[in-house]
């Protein structure tokens, strides 16, 4: 475990390495305790580099067994060797030479799950971002592209399946029960995309014919006996391949495409060229074990990793500062895929909710950083919502500015110009400028400047002059290391809406560039005047969430109610209702702090019923609209002196008011939505279940609610309904006989299925209230829980710290103390998972003073621990700064 945190990597310091490695040959002799890796590297000195320049290779905890240069044993005096670095002080004078390096690894003891490790007796690798250096000494950086040939040797009885990147080559027996397989990837790639899998796995096989008529063999490999659970993943893969051809003109380029599902994985999945390795929770699914959300996640993540084949693999990033060039761009692509496969409006609302829940707090706290960071100490800590989700929004804004046709032409140019290269954000922006003729220099600040812009908006209508004016001012709050912000180019989609929801026409506009329903904000203040506007319109702003900004709009509640009923933009209609709910909850929060009981407007609770019963709206859309803003959402909007108990009380009170006002309607609709057909994970069926389960949550607050939820649980024919009912019982009727019986029945039924048990842990970890700390502490001793498995840790500890505001932020600080102890325990095995857990305290300064002091004590207890990993120390020190 690396504990050195002294080096800060800066974008401004980037320079190409003196050496290249155009060819890499690897031989693995696999053994759980003593795997031998022989790397034969063709090393080439760059043109103009002096022959005396030393060659410095990266390592991480390596044991060197042998090193040869051009077939001769290297002299010890010519080397500097540590577990973390190999320096060849006097490389050969020839510009190109052969370097053989032999290292020994112990995969079975690798609990960090980086490099080569074992998961349920299967050898597998994870090399992004810097895991390859845990396998052999190498120039482990994204701009070193190499053609890989890999030979894997293993005992056939232990590992009959031998996989690596690229296309399969020779294979056969080598005696004494050993066999081998050779793989060759003809496309140069960086070391982070290397992959190896060896073990005894079952296969689901299929094929795909590309748009040029080539047949690609497809394989998904899972634990034996679970093959039937990979059918939906295979279907999602084939749909992804076809969509990428149709939407972006991208055809798959190898003869085979393989996916392997493993149970121990630090992330969701990894896009290694031709051999994607997945956390098995994003591959395995059927109606008995997976929820509709699981099916949707599988579809999206299968697509995401496949789309990386072009946006990440064929064109990779020059350095880790450019991480958003592959991740943000590919998130945009998978969002578009899911929108086309399901409901564009519902998908957009879900995306924005995720962005606000994860990226907005990041932008507002001590961990804020630009979409393209300028410096880092530990790159693993920059796989963030800013890089992924905000990075996607930046790409979406480019499409909004250019239009769909120019955007597609620009992407075609990007693939043509940079195929086979390690590119930068500047390269990416330039193709859009070159293809469209637009100047995007101001827009590029979205990549370089941290923080969420805020738009302050007011409006006036002059009936006599038939003029409607919007006054819009932009500002970006200070973030760490950036106190002064530059003005952004913000594409603000808008609509002017009149009586009956009809658009209001205007004859002219001045004060800002306006194109295709988008106001282009480039100055600090704009006075945008629309002429020829006879009636005062309601203004719909940031339609479709055209820009990742916050809005402070001087707007009457009447306008919000009007937009919630009549806005033709589905996202903005949802946003109007969500704003009304948020405003009501913040007012109720303040009432509770003042010792008063809040009262909610009748027209708000009636509006909820109107939306629920509106058959012109999709079921999934109605479910999203009826879902109250979460505790953390309200805390974010309040901003400071947060009391999570008061926020939760406000939400409970509003939920009950909505349920009471619409009891008859909700009950009738709930019963009408019962599944009558066989289970299907399609969007329409999932939407019906989502709305029915949302209504169950409201109805459970009324008399007889526990019995209704218990009946729902007992009669459920799929995991979506079963898990939803269990969550309602556990959350709304904690410790009731019905809740205890359902929890016990669920555990008994699924005790042998780790992925389903994750749901059981997650539901209990999110039960609000001060008892949550004791519940979670007790569950860490459950036989199905393991601190060594990232999925178990995330389901229990991650859910408790990020999704249980009242439990985690218990007033006496016990939640923080338990959390700090647990993070340090996890860190002993897996620093990467521990560091990601620690981000749960990024917003500690927004708490009321008592909780704030206790949260700081917990952070200091982590910071003061001995031998803290680089990953965890980086997060904690930035959080405390």
Residue, then its C-alpha position, 0 to 999 in steps of 0.5 A: x500500500x503506497x503511503x507517499x503523498x508528497x508528489x503533486x502532479x500538475x497539468x502544466x508539468x506534462x511532457x512526453x516521456x523520453x521513451x516509447x514501448x511500441x511492442x509488449x509481449x507478456x507471459x504469465x505463469x499463473x499461481x495463486x501465491x507465486x505468479x511469474x510475469x515475463x515482460x519482453x518490451x521493445x523500447x524506443x528512444x524518441x527522436x532527439x533524446x540523448x542516448x544517455x537519458x535514463x529509462x525510468x519505469x513505474x512499479x508498485x510493490x513489485x518483486x524483481x526476479x530477472x532483467x535482461x537488456x538485448x538478451x544479456x543480464x543487466x549489470x546491477x551497477x547499471x540499475x536502481x531497483x525498488x519495489x516502486x521503480x526501476x531505473x536503467x541508468x545506462x540504456x543501450x546506445x541503439x535507439x531501439x532495444x529489447x528489455x526483458x523483465x521478470x517479476x513475481x506476484x501473489x494474486x491471492x493476497x492482493x486485497x486492494x483489487x488493483x493489478x492481478x488478483x483473485x476473485x472467487x478463484x478466478x484470476x482477473x486484472x484491474x489496471x485503470x488508473x495505475x494498476x499495471x505497474x503492480x504487474x510489471x515495471x512499465x511506462x504506466x501512463x496513457x500516452x504510451x501506446x503499445x501493441x500487446x501479445x499475451x501468453x497465459x499459462x495455467x493448470x487446466x484443472x484450475x483455469x480452463x478458460x484463459x482470456x486477454x485483450x484482442x483476438x485469440x491465437x495459438x492454444x494447447x497443452x504444455x504437459x503436467x496438467x498445464x495449458x496455454x493460450x495466446x492473445x494478440x491485440x493489433x490496436x496500440x493501447x495504453x497499459x491501463x486497458x490491459x486485461x487478463x482473466x483465467x478461471x473456471x467460468x460458464x459462457x453465454x455465447x452469441x454473435x453480431x454482424x456489423x454494418x460492413x458484414x463482419x461476424x463478431x463472436x460475443x461471449x459473456x463469462x459468469x460463475x457456472x450455474x449463473x449463465x441464465x442470468x446473463x441473457x439481458x446483458x447479452x441483449x443489451x450488448x447487441x443493442x449497444x453495438x447496433x446503436x453505436x453504428x446508427x447514432x455515431x457510425x462506429x463499427x466494432x473492430x475485433x473478431x471477438x468481444x468478451x465480458x467477464x463478471x466477477x464478484x470482487x471489483x472496485x468499480x462498476x466495470x472496465x472497458x479493457x479492449x475487447x475484454x470488459x471486466x464487470x462487477x457481477x451486479x451489472x451483468x446478472x439479472x432475472x425478475x426474481x433477483x433483480x429490480x427494474x433499476x438493476x435492469x436499467x443499470x445493466x443496460x446503461x453500463x454494458x453500453x457505456x463500457x462498449x462505447x468506450x471502444x471508440x471514446x477511450x480505447x481507439x482514441x484515449x486520453x493523453x494524460x489523466x488530467x484529460x480523463x473526462x475526454x473518455x469518461x464524460x464523453x462516454x457518459x453522454x453517449x450512454x445517456x443518449x442510448x438509454x434515452x433512445x431505448x426508454x423514455x427521453x424525458x424520464x431519463x433526462x430527469x433521472x440524469x439531473x437528479x443524479x447530477x444534483x445529488x452527487x456533482x452539485x455538492x462536490x462543486x460546492x465543497x472542499x473537493x471541488x475541481x474542474x472537469x479537467x483538473x489541473x493537479x492531483x496527488x492520487x488519480x484514483x480520487x478523480x473518478x468523480x461525478x464532476x468528471x463523469x456527470x458534469x463532463x457529460x453535461x458539457x458535451x451535451x451543451x456543445x450539441x445544444x450550441x452547434x445543433x445535432x447535424x453539426x455535432x455529428x459532423x464534428x464527432x465524425x471528424x474527431x474519430x477520423x482525425x484522432x483515431x489511434x492517438x492519445x488526445x487532449x481537451x484542446x484536440x476535442x474542442x478544436x474539431x467542433x470549431x473546425x467542423x462548425x466554424x464556431x468560436x468555442x474559446x469562452x465555452x471551453x471554460x466549462x472544462x477549466x473552471x470549477x463551480x456551479x454557475x448561478x443565474x439570477x433571473x427577473x422579468x417584467x412585462x410592459x403591456x403598452x409597449x408589448x415588450x417582455x424583458x428578462x434580466x439575467x445575471x451569472x455568477x460562479x461562487x469561489x471554490x478551493x484554489x479559485x476565488x475569482x471566476x471568469x464569465x461562462x458561455x451558458x446555453x439557456x433553453x427557454x420558452x414563453x408560455x401563455x394561456x392554456x399552455x400555448x407558446x407565446x410568439x415574439x417578433x424580435x429579441x435583443x440583448x443576447x444571441x438567441x437561436x432555436x429557443x436558446x439564449x446564449x449568455x456570455x456576459x455577466x448581465x443580460x437584458x433580453x428584450x422580446x418585442x411583440x409580446x402582448x400578454x404577460x407570459x410564464x417563462x420556462x427556463x433551462x428547458x431540458x436542463x440545457x446547462x448544469x446551473x442553479x437558478x434563482x428566479x423571481x417568479x410567483x408561485x402562481x407561475x410555478x403552478x401554471x408551469x407544473x400543469x402546462x409546460x410543454x417541455x417535460x423536464x421543465x414541467x417536472x422541475x416546476x413541481x419539484x421546485x414547489x415541493x422544495x420550497x414547501x419543504x424548506x419552509x416546513x424545515x424552518x417552521x420545525x426549527x422554530x417549534x411550529x407545525x407546518x401547514x401545506x397549501x391545499x393546491x400543492x397536495x391537490x397538484x400531486x394528485x392531479x399529476x398522479x392521475x394524469x393519463x397523458x403522462x408516462x407512468x415512470x414520469x409520474x413516479x419521478x414527479x411524486x418522489x419528494x426531494x430527498x433529505x440531502x437535496x433539501x440540505x443542499x438547497x438550504x446550504x448551511x446550519x443543516x439539521x437533518x432531523x428537521x429536514x426529515x420531519x418536514x419530508x415526513x409531514x409533507x408526504x403524509x399531507x399528500x397521502x391524506x389529501x389523495x387517499x382515495x385516488x391513490x388507492x384506486x390507482x394503486x390497485x389498477x396498476x397491479x401486474x396482470x401480464x408476465x414480467x417484462x423489464x421493458x420501460x413501460x412495464x417498469x414505469x407501471x411498477x414504479x408508479x404503483x410502488x411510489x403510491x404504496x409508499x404514500x398509502x403506507x402512511x395511512x391507517x392500515x398502511x403496514x398491512x397493505x405493504x405486508x400484503x404487497x410483499x407477500x404477493x410480489x412476483x418479482x424483485x422490484x415489487x418485493x424490495x420496494x415493499x420491504x423498503x416501505x415496511x422497514x422505513x415507514x414501519x420500523x421494528x413493527x411485526x410486519x417489518x421484522x417478519x418481512x426482513x426475516x423472510x427475505x433473508x431466509x429466501x436469499x441468504x445464498x445470493x450475495x447480490x440480493x443480500x446487498x439489497x437487504x443490507x442496503x434497505x436496513x442501512x437506509x432506515x432513518x433514525x438514531x437507531x441506524x448506527x447500532x443496526x449497521x454496526x450489528x450487521x457488520x457481524x452478519x455472516x453474509x457481510x465482508x469488509x473485503x468485498x466492495x459490494x458488501x461495503x458499499x451496500x451497508x457502509x456506503x448506504x448508511x453514510x450517503x443515503x441516511x441523513x438522520x442516522x449518519x448525522x446523529x446529533x451525538x456524533x456516534x455515526x461519525x465515530x463509527x464511520x471513521x473506525x470503519x473507513x480505517x478498517x476498510x483502508x487496511x485492505x482496499x485504500x481505493x474503496x476507503x477513500x471513496x467512502x470518506x467523501x461522504x463527509x465532504x459537506x460537513x461544514x454545512x451542518x449546524x455547529x454541534x454536528x459540524x464539530x463532531x464531524x471534524x473530530x471524526x475526520x481528524x481521527x482518520x487524518x491522524x492515523x498512522x501509515x495512511x494510504x495516499x488515496x485516503x489521506x488525499x481525500x481527508x486532507x482536502x476535506x479538512x482544508 
